[in-house]
Amino acid sequence: MANVISDETIEYVGILAKLELSEEEKEQAKKDMGSMLDYIDKLNELDTSGVEPMSHVFPVHNVFREDVVANGNVREKILANAPKEKDGSFVVPKTVE
């Protein structure tokens, strides 16, 4: 089944996409869109009656872990490496006036 795309459709899609297409580009876009719609029609021919709907191709599992503090309160050790420290924080040069 050949899907024919009208010039008006190409103009409308060009306006929506804010594209300025030459006549050659419009003709190529018509062919490309027709090919895409033909492919979708081909996919619609498949028997999917026994296929369970899914949102992802691969199984998706929760990959988050519990937020557990593993290193404890080591502020003093971290600040021991600081060239300058004030009130438990790093002192750095001012970058914005």
N, C-alpha and C positions, 0 to 999 in steps of 0.2 A: 504494500500500500504506500504510494508516494504521497508524502505530505507537501503541499504547495504553500509556500509562504508568500503573502501579498506584499507589494511595495509599501502599502500603508502600514503593515505590521512592522516592517523593517524601519520605516520612518519613526514610528511610535517607540520602538525599542531604542533607537538611536537617541531620541529626545529624552527618554527616561534615563539612559546611561550617560547623557551629556556627551555624545560622540558626534563628530562631524565626519561622515563617511563619504568617500568618493563613490561614483557609480560602480566602479569595479569592486570596491569593498562591499557595497550593498548587495551586489550579485553574489559575491562569495559568501556573505552572511546568510543570504537566502538559502544557498545550497547547504551550508553548515547546519542551519537550524532545521532544514528539512531532513537532513541525515540524522540529527539527534532525535527528532520526532519519530522517524522510521524505526530507530533503535528502540525507543520506548514502546512503540507498537509491537515490536518483535518480543520484547520482554513480557508484555501483557498476554502473549500467547501461552506462556508457561503455566502449567498446572501447579498451583501453590496451595491446593486445598489441604494437604497434609503437613504444611510447613508452619511451625509456630512463629508468630510475629516476634521480632526482637528489636531492641534499640541499638545493639552493637553486634558486630560480626563475631568478636571474641567474648568469652565470658568476662564480666566485669565484677571484680570483688573490691570491697572496701580495703584500700591500701593504707589507711591511716592507723596509727598505733596510739595507744594511750599516751598522754603527755605526762611523762614521768621525769623528774629532775634526776639526772644521773651523776652530775659532777658537784652538786651541792654549792654551798656559798664559798667561793674561792676568790672573792674580790681582792683580798690582800695579796694573794699570789699573782693575780693578773696585774694589779697596780704596781707590783714590785718591778715590773719591766718598763714602766712608764718613765720617760725622761722627766716629766713634771706631773704632779698630782695635787688636787685640791678638793677637799670635802668628799673624798671617795670617788672622784671622777678624773679622767684624763684632762690635762690642760694642753690645748693645741693653739697654734698661732691663729690670730684673727684673719679671716679671709675676706670678709665683707665689711666695708666701712659704713 
